[in-house]
Amino acid sequence: MSESKKFLLQECDIPTAWYNVIPAMPVKPRPMLNPATKQPLTAEDLFPLFSEEAARQEMNFTDSWIEIPEEVRDLYKIWRPTPLVRARGLEKALDTPARIYFKNESVSPVGSHKLNSAIPQAYYCKQQGVTNITTETGAGQWGAALSLASRMFGLELAVYMVKISYSQKPYRRSIMQTYGAEVIASPSMSTKAGRKIITEHPNYQGSLGTAISEAVELAMSTPNCKYALGSVLNHVALHQTVIGLEAEKQMEMAGDYPDIVIGCFGGGSNFAGIAFPFMRHNFAGERDTTFIAAEPASCPKLTRGVMQYDFGDEAGYTPLIPMLTLGHNFSPANIHAGGLRYHGAGAVVSQLKNDGLMDAVDIPQLESFAAATAFAKAEGIIPAPESAHAIAATIREALKAKEEGREKVILFNLSGHGLIDMTAYDRYIAGDLSNHEVTDEEVAANIAGLEKII
Ligand SMILES: *Cc1c(COP(=O)(O)O)cnc(C)c1O
């Protein structure tokens, strides 16, 4: 067994193709539907909204590997390959026989994995002559990533930022503005969707669902403008598979193979990124790895949502997506892991979870911060509040391994660092944070409002 702390690849090891898990799935996800006709959508139906290549990738159920354009790989070189790290400090702190590894996606210039998809999405827009992009951002990480990616391809970007994060995370706004993006707090008065929500709920602090509605509305009403989404959709998960593909090579360098792969869960992109490449060996019958998505207890779509067609946004502008959902008008508590405050899960992950091919756990806010703090003390890196959910799930598994006296190999994705989230840490240290549990009644009432399509 190697004594190395980090396992590093060269630039030439950056994957040349993304891995599309759909062809290998025993049960494919149902198609997205046109909300008006309830008919399955084609890639062409999505062309008005997304870049054509993103739309084609979204609907690609046949190709297992999709080539990464040379221009995208060149920009990936700014920070990729990312390190795989053996968390010896955390192992020691927990006194566990488990071997814990993490893929460090926090080393990207914007501090999270989001740039993996922002770059190809901006690239495909540029390729077809698009000049403007709109998007939404929760905690600000996707907005920051797309701001940088847009700048690199000379595109103008407008970002709707969830209001609670706009005030809680002012430095993410500064980052976006530094890269030249326009940032608008959502709900705003600049769109119909925003005006409607502000009129009905003047103190509403916003949600990803609302911000998506506003960004989609602006994209559809601006010439030569496309919308880009930072999670949930198939093509976003696809782009994130560079994480797992690199990790696979690095685990090999470490002489280990994961028994358990863990990612935190907002809409599913970083979880998909670390998990899908390893999942293909389960599908091929070669391995029996356990996959765990860690979601916040205040927004438990995987553990307590229903499998149902639902909108990706609050106002109901997006196609109907087959998803595990809490209902598109679910309003999660204002937890500090803003990137995990989303009502539904992507179609692929929802299907995999429904078919028992992966697990999910929900983590209370205080447990996530206790885990984050333990990790920071043991490994030095201050994790993003979102990533802290993956760390908490990892700690649960490592302690279970200790109880059972088993040498489990655990791999988790460190989706981002928390250096711009110190307000949240301040509040945790001051004892000001609390857990937000959702009652069964709240979940049931919200889901009851959904139109039944399947
Ligand atoms: C956005 C974000 C998440 C959640 O989004 P997923 O699509 O589920 O990955 C998790 N961690 C960080 C650091 C993020 O920025």
The ligand as an SDF file (V2000), in Angstrom:
LIG
                    3D

 15 15  0  0  0  0  0  0  0  0999 V2000
  -23.8040   23.5550   -6.7250 C   0  0  0  0  0  0  0  0  0  0  0  0
  -23.0340   22.8150   -5.7420 C   0  0  0  0  0  0  0  0  0  0  0  0
  -23.4910   21.6030   -5.2310 C   0  0  0  0  0  0  0  0  0  0  0  0
  -24.8280   20.9980   -5.5700 C   0  0  0  0  0  0  0  0  0  0  0  0
  -25.0950   20.7910   -6.9190 O   0  0  0  0  0  0  0  0  0  0  0  0
  -25.0460   19.3630   -7.6030 P   0  0  0  0  0  0  0  0  0  0  0  0
  -25.5180   19.6090   -8.9810 O   0  0  0  0  0  0  0  0  0  0  0  0
  -25.9300   18.4380   -6.8510 O   0  0  0  0  0  0  0  0  0  0  0  0
  -23.6310   18.9340   -7.5820 O   0  0  0  0  0  0  0  0  0  0  0  0
  -22.6750   20.9270   -4.3520 C   0  0  0  0  0  0  0  0  0  0  0  0
  -21.4900   21.4230   -3.9620 N   0  0  0  0  0  0  0  0  0  0  0  0
  -21.0290   22.5910   -4.4180 C   0  0  0  0  0  0  0  0  0  0  0  0
  -19.7030   23.0840   -3.9290 C   0  0  0  0  0  0  0  0  0  0  0  0
  -21.7730   23.3230   -5.3320 C   0  0  0  0  0  0  0  0  0  0  0  0
  -21.2970   24.4670   -5.8050 O   0  0  0  0  0  0  0  0  0  0  0  0
  1  2  1  0
  2  3  1  0
  2 14  2  0
  3  4  1  0
  3 10  2  0
  4  5  1  0
  5  6  1  0
  6  7  2  0
  6  8  1  0
  6  9  1  0
 10 11  1  0
 11 12  2  0
 12 13  1  0
 12 14  1  0
 14 15  1  0
M  END
$$$$
